[in-house]
Amino acid sequence: GAGVSQSPSNKVTEKGKDVELRCDPISGHTALYWYRQRLGQGLEFLIYFQGNSAPDKSGLPSDRFSAERTGESVSTLTIQRTQQEDSAVYLCASSLPLAGSSYEQYFGPGTRLTVT
Amino acid sequence: AQTVTQSQPEMSVQEAETVTLSCTYDTSESDYYLFWYKQPPSRQMILVIRQEAYKQQNATENRFSVNFQKAAKSFSLKISDSQLGDAAMYFCAYRTPPNTGNQFYFGTGTSLTVIP
């Protein structure tokens, strides 16, 4: 089946502009995660959606960052008034946290955001 | 919060040799999941191997195996007969039990170089 997809694969934007990043999880995966990965760094957790529960937003670095997910489908991560420090690869992952499943995350290819 | 520590930012190995990547974690839980992910320069994160904490037997996937020491909270990855394609960033990850939030915690990664 299809894996996790993300769009765009690359985005260059001017400082101060808003950007929207999209993630299509694997069909049926109820859990969806967003991470930020700066150049040469590890994964920084941003936000987690699980079904219809309230999302875990504890990783969002500022109020310029927000994310939405409709049901168990597509998610969008929005960064308002982008700053140069927002430049990074944004990774999306989905998971099927059910008893009997293998529980691992499946990652998308990421969106490389460059703020000039 | 749980923490995952990878104390080796960089490692190198001769082709066909064996290398071990270290990972330790901190948790008060008894039932959890551990993973090793590989991220090649193409940046697509790929699952290498998983380990359920309730299983005493170390997981093995072809040339990849783990040394899971639950009491020591250690989860190292051994790569045997290293190949050039093994060169990548390797991330250790801890996943909380399903009934405690399905949260993942990642280490900072180990960059593996394979020398021909």
Contacts between the chains, C-beta under 8 A, distances in Angstrom:
chain1	res1	chain2	res2	distance
A	31	B	102	5.5
A	33	B	104	6.8
A	35	B	106	8.0
A	41	B	108	7.2
A	41	B	109	7.9
A	42	B	91	6.7
A	42	B	106	5.6
A	42	B	107	6.5
A	42	B	108	4.0
A	42	B	109	5.0
A	43	B	91	6.8
A	43	B	106	4.4
A	45	B	103	7.8
A	45	B	104	7.5
A	45	B	105	7.8
A	45	B	106	7.9
A	48	B	101	8.0
A	48	B	102	7.4
A	48	B	103	6.7
A	50	B	102	6.1
A	56	B	101	7.1
A	56	B	103	7.3
A	89	B	43	6.1
A	91	B	45	6.8
A	93	B	45	7.5
A	93	B	104	8.0
A	95	B	102	6.8
A	97	B	98	5.3
A	97	B	102	4.4
A	98	B	98	7.7
A	99	B	98	6.7
A	102	B	50	6.3
A	103	B	33	5.3
A	103	B	50	7.6
A	103	B	95	6.0
A	103	B	98	7.4
A	103	B	102	8.0
A	104	B	33	7.7
A	104	B	35	5.7
A	104	B	47	5.1
A	104	B	50	5.7
A	104	B	95	7.8
A	105	B	35	7.9
A	105	B	45	8.0
A	105	B	47	7.9
A	105	B	93	7.8
A	105	B	104	6.1
A	106	B	47	7.7
A	107	B	37	7.7
A	107	B	44	6.7
A	107	B	45	3.7
A	107	B	46	7.8
A	109	B	42	7.8
A	109	B	43	6.7
A	109	B	44	5.1
A	110	B	43	5.3
A	110	B	44	7.6
A	112	B	43	8.0
